Amino acid sequence: MEHLMLQHHQHLHHHQKLSLAKSSRQSCSEWIFRDVPSDITIEVNGGNFALHKFPLVSRSGRIRRIVAEHRDSDISKVELLNLPGGAETFELAAKFCYGINFEITSSNVAQLFCVSDYLEMTEEYSKDNLASRTEEYIESIVCKNLEMCVQVLKQSENLLPLADELNIIGKCIDAIASKACAEQIASSFSRLEYSSSGRLHMSKQVKSSDGGGGDWWIEDLSVLRIDLYQRVMNAMKCRGVRPESIGASLVSYAERELTKRSEHEQTIVETIVTLLPVENLVVPISFLFGLLRRAVILDTSVSCRLDLERRIGSQLDMATLDDLLIPSFRHSGDTLFDIDTVHRILVNFSQQGGDDSEDEESVFECNSPHSPSQSAMFKVAKLVDNYLAEIAPDANLDLPKFLLITEALPPHARTLHDGLYRAIDLYLKAHQGLSDSDKKKLSKLIDFQKLSQEAGAHAAQNERLPLQSIVQVLYFEQLKLRSSLCSSYSDEEPKPKQQQQQQSWRINSGALSAAMSPKDNYASLRRENRELKLELARLRMRLNDLEKEHICMKRDMQRSHSRKFMSSFSKKMGKLSFFGHSSSRGSSSPSKQSFRTDSKVMQRTCASTD
């Protein structure tokens, strides 16, 4: 029997040659021919194999045809170009031709199947040839095991397009998708149990050892190249694998691949976005923001970024401030953070569920069936106010962009304007060169009636606000104090009708004072500002006196329940002055003066807001 000589002339060390020669001598007794010199040399990828024509032509149609075409010239050397799997795989194919046994595994079966096609080692030339043997191994062994399918797919990455044409990839992908779906179904059935009432339900306590109900394959798939991974995921979607499992696999794959900083990052991000399930909450929103940041950095397709913005917008109430702080990577003179992207996300949030046929007003309707829930709107409003406060100190943030974010949500989104006031105050502090008209634009965004007591007190002393805004703050604070006094008047005695009418008149009355000169207008506002502050001080003192009186009366009521006490109680209440109507000071009463002031204040306020 003759031995098989493998001569590699590139990058081989001396000890490797000795090892190969020793191995060949040990297997000499297994060869078909003995002492028969080589009559053909096969060159594959720079490696030369000294072989014999007879065993090769008996199994390989390609080599048989080459030898037959050169029968007259008695060809002694053949170069096989672009042989799939290279020299290592050809060596296994040559051993098969010589009848030498070796093990077919998931690590070499894809290469062997491809090389059998290249060398035409089919049943036409020999029974149980390499092509049928490898195909049988794939169908009966590999396709029964999900892990082996993944290994074969991994090996097939360097065998394209031939591996695809031979349907190696298709068979493995179908097997993976089918097996993953079957395992999920089996896992679901294993969690079914009967309740005490005899009804069948899914147990929440029983969990499989893989932690995901048959989803142990998630980590295995992360080793695949993005093109094959995409095909596997699409097949799983078609087979009905749970969206949560698809999402978990996408997160695992992205964490593995996007930390490598490879040249294919843009393709990976765009592909993962196309694979995201349509259902919400199957991947963390922080993951979506992470993809969006990468998409901005890598300058992915517009459709990729818009898709991410839409998905984020549909669940924005789950986001945090850190999620929204997307760095800007465009120009050195641009804002620190990407304002335009956040604005588009906010628009998506406000318009979620709406149809293209709907106009803008219907989208922002508070009771629209397509608008976000009230709780989601409140959460996002608070998030946006915190975001505005974070970006406000940026010197490159111009007013139009700041207003763009501020006005992105509908008016009913905010029940309290403290956060918005804080953000606007920070912006005014960082941009002191703003014109008076710009300051008015900002102050108009604040509903001073929706400020808390602490924020109102701060605004009343805030010199950065326009004077008209300060007057508005003081006026509304006065109304709140008077309202507190009225509510403390008596739980049993209704509020005097005349008083209600007067207060309503104060709020709604007042003509525009546009005819006044700017100098007179300013002086009048300053005077009214001082008067309002004095009136607020008087009201606070009256409220304190009233609270003390209530404490004394409650203590007296605990000591006595007599009619005499109730009579004295009525007299005490009658002596108390509410808004100065029962004062003995006549026309010089501060309340009457305040009454006139209120009317002027509202005139000035109306003039300033037009």
C-alpha positions as CSV (number, residue, x, y, z in Angstrom):
1,M,0.0,0.0,0.0
2,E,1.2,3.5,-0.8
3,H,1.1,6.3,1.7
4,L,-0.5,9.7,1.2
5,M,2.1,12.4,1.1
6,L,1.1,15.9,2.0
7,Q,3.7,18.5,1.2
8,H,3.1,22.0,2.3
9,H,5.8,24.4,1.2
10,Q,4.6,27.6,2.8
11,H,5.0,28.6,6.5
12,L,5.8,25.1,7.8
13,H,8.3,24.5,10.5
14,H,10.8,21.6,10.5
15,H,9.2,19.8,13.5
16,Q,5.8,20.0,11.7
17,K,7.2,18.1,8.7
18,L,8.7,15.4,11.0
19,S,5.4,15.0,12.7
20,L,3.5,14.6,9.4
21,A,6.1,12.1,8.1
22,K,5.8,10.0,11.3
23,S,2.0,10.0,11.1
24,S,2.1,8.9,7.4
25,R,4.5,6.0,8.2
26,Q,2.3,4.8,11.0
27,S,-0.8,4.6,8.7
28,C,1.0,3.0,5.7
29,S,-0.8,-0.4,6.3
30,E,-4.2,1.3,5.7
31,W,-3.6,2.6,2.2
32,I,-4.9,0.9,-0.9
33,F,-1.6,0.8,-2.8
34,R,1.8,-0.3,-1.6
35,D,5.0,0.9,-3.2
36,V,3.2,2.6,-6.1
37,P,4.7,6.0,-6.9
38,S,2.5,9.1,-7.2
39,D,1.3,9.9,-10.7
40,I,-0.6,13.1,-10.1
41,T,0.0,16.2,-7.9
42,I,-3.0,18.3,-6.8
43,E,-2.4,21.9,-5.9
44,V,-4.8,23.6,-3.5
45,N,-4.2,27.1,-2.1
46,G,-0.5,26.7,-2.5
47,G,-0.3,23.3,-0.9
48,N,0.7,20.3,-3.0
49,F,-0.7,16.8,-2.6
50,A,1.2,13.8,-4.2
51,L,-1.6,11.4,-5.0
52,H,-2.8,8.7,-7.4
53,K,-5.2,9.1,-10.3
54,F,-7.1,5.9,-9.8
55,P,-8.7,6.5,-6.4
56,L,-9.4,10.1,-7.2
57,V,-11.1,9.5,-10.6
58,S,-13.2,6.7,-9.1
59,R,-14.9,9.1,-6.7
60,S,-14.5,12.6,-8.2
61,G,-16.3,13.5,-11.4
62,R,-14.3,16.7,-11.7
63,I,-10.9,15.1,-11.5
64,R,-12.0,12.3,-13.9
65,R,-13.0,14.9,-16.5
66,I,-9.8,16.8,-16.1
67,V,-7.7,13.7,-16.5
68,A,-9.8,12.5,-19.5
69,E,-9.4,15.9,-21.2
70,H,-5.5,15.6,-20.9
71,R,-5.2,11.8,-21.7
72,D,-2.9,12.4,-24.6
73,S,-0.5,14.7,-22.7
74,D,-0.6,12.4,-19.6
75,I,-1.3,15.3,-17.2
76,S,0.7,15.0,-13.9
77,K,-0.3,18.2,-12.1
78,V,-3.7,19.8,-11.5
79,E,-4.5,23.1,-9.7
80,L,-7.9,23.3,-8.1
81,L,-8.8,27.0,-7.8
82,N,-11.2,28.4,-5.2
83,L,-11.8,25.0,-3.6
84,P,-14.2,25.5,-0.7
85,G,-12.7,24.8,2.7
86,G,-9.1,25.0,1.4
87,A,-6.3,22.5,1.7
88,E,-7.5,21.1,5.0
89,T,-10.9,20.1,3.6
90,F,-9.4,18.7,0.4
91,E,-7.2,16.4,2.5
92,L,-10.3,14.9,4.1
93,A,-11.9,14.5,0.7
94,A,-8.7,12.7,-0.6
95,K,-8.8,10.4,2.4
96,F,-12.4,9.6,1.6
97,C,-11.3,8.7,-2.0
98,Y,-8.7,6.4,-0.5
99,G,-11.2,4.8,1.8
100,I,-9.5,6.0,5.0
101,N,-11.9,6.5,7.8
102,F,-12.3,9.9,9.6
103,E,-15.1,11.4,11.6
104,I,-17.7,13.7,10.1
105,T,-18.7,16.4,12.7
106,S,-20.6,19.6,12.9
107,S,-17.3,21.4,12.5
108,N,-16.4,20.0,9.1
109,V,-19.7,18.7,7.5
110,A,-20.5,22.0,5.8
111,Q,-17.0,22.2,4.2
112,L,-17.2,18.5,3.2
113,F,-20.6,18.9,1.6
114,C,-19.4,22.0,-0.4
115,V,-16.2,20.3,-1.5
116,S,-18.1,17.2,-2.5
117,D,-20.2,19.4,-4.8
118,Y,-17.0,21.1,-6.1
119,L,-15.3,17.8,-6.8
120,E,-18.6,16.2,-8.1
121,M,-18.4,13.3,-5.6
122,T,-21.9,12.2,-6.2
123,E,-23.8,8.8,-6.5
124,E,-23.3,9.0,-10.3
125,Y,-19.6,8.1,-9.8
126,S,-19.6,6.0,-6.7
127,K,-22.2,4.5,-4.3
128,D,-22.4,6.2,-0.9
129,N,-20.2,9.0,-2.1
130,L,-19.2,12.0,0.0
131,A,-22.1,14.2,-1.1
132,S,-24.8,11.7,0.0
133,R,-22.9,10.9,3.2
134,T,-22.6,14.5,4.3
135,E,-26.1,15.4,3.3
136,E,-27.4,12.5,5.3
137,Y,-25.4,13.6,8.3
138,I,-26.8,17.1,8.1
139,E,-30.4,15.9,7.9
140,S,-30.3,13.0,10.4
141,I,-27.8,14.4,13.0
142,V,-27.3,18.2,12.7
143,C,-30.9,19.2,12.1
144,K,-32.0,17.3,15.2
145,N,-29.7,19.4,17.4
146,L,-30.1,23.2,17.7
147,E,-26.5,23.7,19.0
148,M,-25.1,21.7,16.1
149,C,-27.1,23.8,13.6
150,V,-25.6,26.9,14.9
151,Q,-22.1,25.5,14.6
152,V,-22.8,24.5,11.0
153,L,-24.1,27.9,10.2
154,K,-21.0,29.4,11.7
155,Q,-18.8,27.2,9.5
156,S,-20.9,28.2,6.5
157,E,-20.1,31.9,6.8
158,N,-16.9,31.3,4.7
159,L,-18.6,29.0,2.2
160,L,-21.1,31.4,0.7
161,P,-22.8,31.4,-1.8
162,L,-22.2,27.7,-2.4
163,A,-23.5,26.7,1.1
164,D,-26.7,28.6,0.4
165,E,-27.1,27.1,-3.1
166,L,-26.7,23.6,-1.6
167,N,-29.4,24.5,1.0
168,I,-27.1,23.8,4.0
169,I,-28.0,27.2,5.5
170,G,-31.7,26.9,4.7
171,K,-32.0,23.5,6.4
172,C,-30.2,24.7,9.5
173,I,-32.2,27.8,9.8
174,D,-35.5,26.0,9.5
175,A,-34.4,23.5,12.1
176,I,-33.3,26.2,14.5
177,A,-36.6,28.1,14.2
178,S,-38.7,24.9,14.5
179,K,-36.9,23.6,17.4
180,A,-36.9,26.9,19.3
181,C,-40.6,27.2,18.8
182,A,-41.2,23.6,19.8
183,E,-39.2,24.1,23.0
184,Q,-41.2,27.2,23.9
185,I,-44.5,25.4,23.4
186,A,-43.2,22.5,25.5
187,S,-42.0,24.9,28.2
188,S,-45.4,26.6,28.2
189,F,-47.2,23.3,28.6
190,S,-44.9,22.3,31.5
191,R,-46.1,25.4,33.3
192,L,-49.8,24.6,33.0
193,E,-51.5,23.5,36.2
194,Y,-55.0,23.2,37.6
195,S,-56.1,25.7,40.2
196,S,-58.2,24.6,43.3
197,S,-61.3,25.4,41.3
198,G,-60.3,23.1,38.5
199,R,-59.4,25.8,36.0
200,L,-56.3,25.4,33.9
201,H,-53.8,28.3,34.2
202,M,-50.1,29.2,33.7
203,S,-48.0,28.8,36.8
204,K,-45.9,31.9,37.6
205,Q,-43.7,30.1,40.1
206,V,-42.5,27.2,37.9
207,K,-39.6,28.3,35.8
208,S,-37.3,26.1,33.7
209,S,-33.6,25.8,34.5
210,D,-32.6,27.9,31.5
211,G,-34.3,30.9,33.0
212,G,-36.4,31.7,30.0
213,G,-38.8,28.9,29.2
214,G,-36.8,27.2,26.4
215,D,-34.7,30.2,25.4
216,W,-31.3,28.8,26.2
217,W,-30.4,29.3,22.5
218,I,-30.2,33.1,22.9
219,E,-26.5,33.1,23.8
220,D,-25.7,30.4,21.1
221,L,-27.1,32.6,18.3
222,S,-24.9,35.5,19.3
223,V,-21.9,34.0,17.6
224,L,-23.4,34.2,14.1
225,R,-22.6,36.8,11.5
226,I,-25.2,39.5,11.1
227,D,-26.5,38.3,7.7
228,L,-27.2,34.7,8.9
229,Y,-28.4,35.9,12.3
230,Q,-31.0,38.1,10.5
231,R,-32.3,35.1,8.6
232,V,-32.6,33.0,11.7
233,M,-34.5,35.8,13.5
234,N,-36.9,36.2,10.6
235,A,-37.5,32.5,10.5
236,M,-38.2,32.5,14.2
237,K,-40.8,35.3,13.8
238,C,-42.5,33.3,11.0
239,R,-42.6,30.2,13.2
240,G,-44.2,32.1,16.1
241,V,-41.4,32.4,18.6
242,R,-42.4,34.8,21.4
243,P,-41.6,38.5,20.8
244,E,-40.0,38.6,24.3
245,S,-37.5,35.9,23.2
246,I,-36.7,37.7,20.0
247,G,-36.1,40.9,21.9
248,A,-33.9,39.2,24.5
249,S,-31.8,37.7,21.6
250,L,-31.4,41.0,19.9
251,V,-30.2,42.6,23.2
252,S,-27.7,39.8,23.7
253,Y,-26.5,40.0,20.1
254,A,-26.1,43.8,20.2
255,E,-24.2,43.7,23.5
256,R,-21.8,41.1,22.0
257,E,-21.2,42.6,18.6
258,L,-21.3,46.4,19.2
259,T,-18.6,46.2,21.9
260,K,-16.1,44.9,19.3
261,R,-16.0,48.3,17.4
262,S,-15.9,46.5,14.1
263,E,-16.3,48.1,10.6
264,H,-19.8,46.5,10.3
265,E,-21.3,48.4,13.2
266,Q,-23.6,50.5,11.0
267,T,-25.0,47.3,9.3
268,I,-25.5,45.7,12.6
269,V,-27.4,48.6,14.1
270,E,-29.7,48.9,11.0
271,T,-30.3,45.2,10.9
272,I,-31.2,45.0,14.6
273,V,-33.7,47.8,14.2
274,T,-35.4,46.0,11.3
275,L,-35.7,42.9,13.5
276,L,-37.2,44.6,16.5
277,P,-40.7,43.1,17.2
278,V,-43.6,45.5,16.7
279,E,-44.9,44.9,20.2
280,N,-43.9,47.4,22.9
281,L,-41.9,46.6,26.0
282,V,-40.2,43.5,24.6
283,V,-36.8,45.3,24.9
284,P,-35.8,47.9,27.6
285,I,-36.2,51.5,26.5
286,S,-32.7,52.1,27.6
287,F,-31.6,49.6,24.9
288,L,-33.6,51.5,22.3
289,F,-31.9,54.8,23.3
290,G,-28.5,53.0,23.2
291,L,-29.2,52.0,19.6
292,L,-30.3,55.5,18.8
293,R,-27.1,57.0,20.1
294,R,-25.1,54.5,17.9
295,A,-27.4,55.3,15.0
296,V,-26.6,59.0,15.4
297,I,-22.9,58.5,15.7
298,L,-22.7,56.0,12.8
299,D,-24.9,58.2,10.6
300,T,-27.2,55.3,9.8
301,S,-30.1,55.5,7.3
302,V,-32.8,58.0,8.0
303,S,-35.4,55.3,8.2
304,C,-33.5,53.5,10.9
305,R,-33.3,56.5,13.1
306,L,-37.0,57.5,12.5
307,D,-38.0,53.9,13.4
308,L,-36.2,54.1,16.7
309,E,-37.6,57.5,17.5
310,R,-41.1,56.2,16.8
311,R,-40.6,53.2,19.0
312,I,-39.2,55.3,21.8
313,G,-42.0,57.8,21.5
314,S,-44.6,55.1,22.0
315,Q,-43.2,54.3,25.4
316,L,-41.5,57.5,26.5
317,D,-43.1,57.5,29.9
318,M,-40.7,54.6,30.7
319,A,-37.6,56.7,30.0
320,T,-35.2,58.5,32.3
321,L,-33.4,61.8,32.0
322,D,-30.1,60.1,31.2
323,D,-31.9,58.4,28.3
324,L,-32.9,61.7,26.8
325,L,-29.4,63.3,27.0
326,I,-28.2,62.2,23.6
327,P,-24.9,63.9,22.8
328,S,-24.6,66.0,19.6
329,F,-22.0,64.9,17.1
330,R,-22.6,67.3,14.3
331,H,-20.6,70.5,14.6
332,S,-18.3,72.0,17.1
333,G,-20.5,75.0,17.6
334,D,-23.7,73.1,18.0
335,T,-25.5,72.4,21.2
336,L,-24.1,69.8,23.7
337,F,-27.1,67.6,23.2
338,D,-29.2,66.5,20.2
339,I,-32.3,68.7,20.6
340,D,-33.9,67.9,17.3
341,T,-33.9,64.2,17.9
342,V,-35.6,64.7,21.3
343,H,-38.1,67.0,19.7
344,R,-39.1,64.3,17.1
345,I,-39.4,61.8,19.9
346,L,-41.8,64.1,21.8
347,V,-43.9,64.6,18.7
348,N,-44.1,60.9,18.3
349,F,-45.2,60.5,21.9
350,S,-47.9,63.2,21.6
351,Q,-49.2,61.8,18.3
352,Q,-49.0,58.1,19.0
353,G,-51.8,56.0,17.7
354,G,-53.1,58.9,15.6
355,D,-53.8,58.5,11.9
356,D,-52.3,60.6,9.1
357,S,-55.8,61.9,8.3
358,E,-56.2,63.5,11.7
359,D,-55.3,67.1,12.0
360,E,-52.9,68.5,14.6
361,E,-55.7,69.7,17.0
362,S,-57.4,66.4,17.3
363,V,-54.1,64.7,18.1
364,F,-53.7,67.0,21.1
365,E,-57.2,66.6,22.4
366,C,-57.1,65.6,26.1
367,N,-59.9,63.0,25.7
368,S,-58.8,61.8,22.2
369,P,-58.8,58.0,22.1
370,H,-55.4,58.1,20.3
371,S,-53.7,60.4,22.8
372,P,-51.4,59.1,25.5
373,S,-52.9,58.2,28.9
374,Q,-53.1,61.0,31.5
375,S,-50.6,59.3,33.8
376,A,-48.1,58.8,30.9
377,M,-48.5,62.5,29.9
378,F,-47.8,63.7,33.4
379,K,-44.7,61.5,33.6
380,V,-43.3,62.7,30.3
381,A,-44.1,66.4,31.2
382,K,-42.0,66.0,34.4
383,L,-39.3,64.3,32.3
384,V,-39.3,67.1,29.7
385,D,-39.1,69.8,32.4
386,N,-36.0,68.1,33.9
387,Y,-34.6,67.8,30.4
388,L,-35.1,71.5,29.8
389,A,-33.4,72.4,33.1
390,E,-30.5,70.2,32.0
391,I,-30.0,71.8,28.6
392,A,-30.9,75.4,29.7
393,P,-27.4,76.5,30.8
394,D,-25.9,75.6,27.3
395,A,-24.6,78.8,25.8
396,N,-25.2,77.5,22.3
397,L,-28.9,76.7,22.9
398,D,-30.8,79.4,21.1
399,L,-34.3,80.4,22.1
400,P,-36.2,78.8,19.1
401,K,-34.8,75.4,20.0
402,F,-35.6,75.8,23.7
403,L,-39.1,76.8,22.8
404,L,-39.3,73.9,20.4
405,I,-38.9,71.4,23.3
406,T,-41.0,73.5,25.7
407,E,-44.0,73.6,23.4
408,A,-43.8,70.0,22.2
409,L,-46.3,68.8,24.7
410,P,-50.0,70.0,24.8
411,P,-51.0,72.5,27.5
412,H,-52.9,69.9,29.5
413,A,-49.8,67.9,30.1
414,R,-48.7,70.0,33.1
415,T,-50.8,70.3,36.2
416,L,-47.9,72.0,38.0
417,H,-45.6,74.5,36.4
418,D,-42.8,74.5,39.0
419,G,-40.5,72.4,36.8
420,L,-41.1,74.6,33.7
421,Y,-40.6,77.7,35.8
422,R,-37.3,76.4,37.1
423,A,-36.1,75.5,33.6
424,I,-37.0,78.9,32.2
425,D,-35.4,80.7,35.1
426,L,-32.1,78.7,34.4
427,Y,-32.3,79.7,30.8
428,L,-32.8,83.4,31.7
429,K,-29.9,83.2,34.1
430,A,-27.6,81.6,31.4
431,H,-28.7,83.9,28.6
432,Q,-28.7,87.4,30.2
433,G,-28.5,89.1,26.8
434,L,-32.1,88.2,25.8
435,S,-34.3,91.0,24.6
436,D,-37.4,92.0,26.5
437,S,-39.6,90.5,23.8
438,D,-37.8,87.2,24.2
439,K,-38.2,87.3,27.9
440,K,-41.9,87.8,27.5
441,K,-42.1,84.8,25.1
442,L,-40.6,82.7,27.8
443,S,-42.7,84.0,30.6
444,K,-45.9,83.5,28.6
445,L,-45.2,79.8,28.7
446,I,-45.7,79.7,32.5
447,D,-49.1,79.5,34.0
448,F,-48.5,81.4,37.2
449,Q,-51.7,80.0,38.7
450,K,-50.1,76.6,38.6
451,L,-47.1,77.5,40.7
452,S,-46.7,76.1,44.2
453,Q,-46.4,78.4,47.1
454,E,-42.6,78.1,47.2
455,A,-42.3,78.6,43.4
456,G,-44.7,81.6,43.5
457,A,-42.7,83.2,46.3
458,H,-39.5,82.7,44.3
459,A,-41.1,84.2,41.2
460,A,-42.4,87.2,43.1
461,Q,-38.8,88.2,43.9
462,N,-37.2,87.1,40.6
463,E,-35.8,90.1,38.9
464,R,-35.0,88.0,35.8
465,L,-38.7,87.8,34.9
466,P,-40.4,90.7,33.1
467,L,-42.2,93.1,35.5
468,Q,-45.6,92.2,34.1
469,S,-44.9,88.5,35.0
470,I,-44.0,89.5,38.6
471,V,-47.3,91.5,38.9
472,Q,-49.2,88.4,37.7
473,V,-47.5,86.2,40.2
474,L,-48.3,88.7,43.0
475,Y,-51.9,89.0,41.9
476,F,-52.5,85.2,41.8
477,E,-50.8,84.8,45.1
478,Q,-53.2,87.4,46.5
479,L,-56.1,85.4,45.1
480,K,-54.9,82.3,46.7
481,L,-54.6,83.9,50.1
482,R,-58.1,85.4,49.8
483,S,-59.4,82.0,48.8
484,S,-57.7,80.5,51.8
485,L,-59.4,83.1,54.0
486,C,-62.8,82.4,52.4
487,S,-62.5,78.6,52.9
488,S,-61.6,79.3,56.6
489,Y,-64.6,81.6,57.0
490,S,-67.0,78.9,58.0
491,D,-67.7,75.4,56.9
492,E,-71.4,75.9,57.8
493,E,-71.9,79.4,56.5
494,P,-71.9,79.7,52.6
495,K,-69.7,82.3,51.0
496,P,-71.6,85.6,50.5
497,K,-73.0,85.9,47.1
498,Q,-72.0,89.5,46.8
499,Q,-68.4,88.5,47.6
500,Q,-68.3,85.8,44.9
501,Q,-69.6,88.2,42.3
502,Q,-67.0,90.8,43.2
503,Q,-64.2,88.4,43.0
504,S,-65.4,87.1,39.7
505,W,-65.7,90.6,38.4
506,R,-62.2,91.4,39.5
507,I,-60.8,88.4,37.6
508,N,-62.7,89.2,34.3
509,S,-62.8,92.9,34.3
510,G,-60.4,95.5,33.0
511,A,-59.8,97.2,29.7
512,L,-56.5,97.3,27.9
513,S,-54.3,100.2,28.9
514,A,-52.4,100.3,25.6
515,A,-53.1,104.1,25.3
516,M,-50.8,104.9,28.3
517,S,-47.3,105.9,27.5
518,P,-44.5,103.4,28.2
519,K,-43.1,105.6,31.0
520,D,-46.5,105.9,32.7
521,N,-47.2,102.3,32.1
522,Y,-44.0,101.3,33.8
523,A,-44.5,103.6,36.8
524,S,-48.1,102.3,37.2
525,L,-46.8,98.7,37.2
526,R,-44.2,99.5,39.8
527,R,-46.8,101.2,42.0
528,E,-49.2,98.3,41.7
529,N,-46.4,95.9,42.5
530,R,-45.8,97.7,45.8
531,E,-49.5,97.9,46.6
532,L,-49.9,94.2,45.9
533,K,-47.0,93.3,48.2
534,L,-48.6,95.4,51.0
535,E,-52.0,93.8,50.5
536,L,-50.4,90.3,50.6
537,A,-48.7,91.2,53.9
538,R,-52.1,92.4,55.3
539,L,-53.8,89.3,54.1
540,R,-51.2,87.0,55.7
541,M,-51.6,88.8,59.0
542,R,-55.4,88.5,58.8
543,L,-55.1,84.8,58.0
544,N,-52.8,84.3,61.0
545,D,-55.3,86.1,63.2
546,L,-58.1,84.0,61.9
547,E,-56.2,80.7,62.5
548,K,-55.5,81.8,66.1
549,E,-59.1,82.7,66.6
550,H,-60.2,79.2,65.3
551,I,-57.8,77.5,67.7
552,C,-59.3,79.5,70.7
553,M,-62.8,78.7,69.5
554,K,-62.1,75.0,69.2
555,R,-60.7,74.9,72.7
556,D,-63.8,76.7,74.0
557,M,-66.1,74.3,72.3
558,Q,-64.4,71.4,73.9
559,R,-65.1,72.9,77.3
560,S,-68.7,74.0,76.8
561,H,-71.6,72.9,74.6
562,S,-74.1,75.5,75.9
563,R,-76.3,77.7,73.7
564,K,-74.7,80.7,75.5
565,F,-71.3,79.6,74.0
566,M,-72.7,79.3,70.5
567,S,-74.2,82.8,70.9
568,S,-70.8,84.3,71.8
569,F,-69.3,82.3,68.9
570,S,-71.7,84.0,66.5
571,K,-70.8,87.4,67.9
572,K,-67.0,86.7,67.5
573,M,-67.5,85.7,63.9
574,G,-69.5,88.8,63.2
575,K,-66.7,91.0,64.5
576,L,-64.1,89.5,62.1
577,S,-63.4,91.6,59.0
578,F,-63.4,89.7,55.7
579,F,-61.9,91.7,52.8
580,G,-62.7,94.9,54.7
581,H,-66.5,94.8,54.1
582,S,-67.4,95.2,57.8
583,S,-64.6,97.5,58.6
584,S,-65.4,100.7,60.5
585,R,-62.7,102.7,58.6
586,G,-65.0,103.6,55.8
587,S,-63.6,104.6,52.4
588,S,-60.0,104.6,53.7
589,S,-60.1,100.8,54.2
590,P,-57.1,98.9,52.7
591,S,-59.5,96.5,51.1
592,K,-61.2,99.1,49.1
593,Q,-57.8,100.4,48.0
594,S,-56.9,96.8,47.1
595,F,-60.2,96.5,45.2
596,R,-59.2,99.4,42.9
597,T,-55.7,98.0,42.6
598,D,-57.0,94.6,41.5
599,S,-58.8,96.1,38.6
600,K,-55.7,98.0,37.5
601,V,-53.6,94.9,37.8
602,M,-55.8,92.9,35.6
603,Q,-55.8,95.8,33.0
604,R,-52.0,95.8,33.0
605,T,-51.9,92.0,32.9
606,C,-54.2,91.8,30.0
607,A,-52.2,94.4,28.2
608,S,-49.0,92.6,28.8
609,T,-50.2,89.3,27.5
610,D,-51.6,90.5,24.2
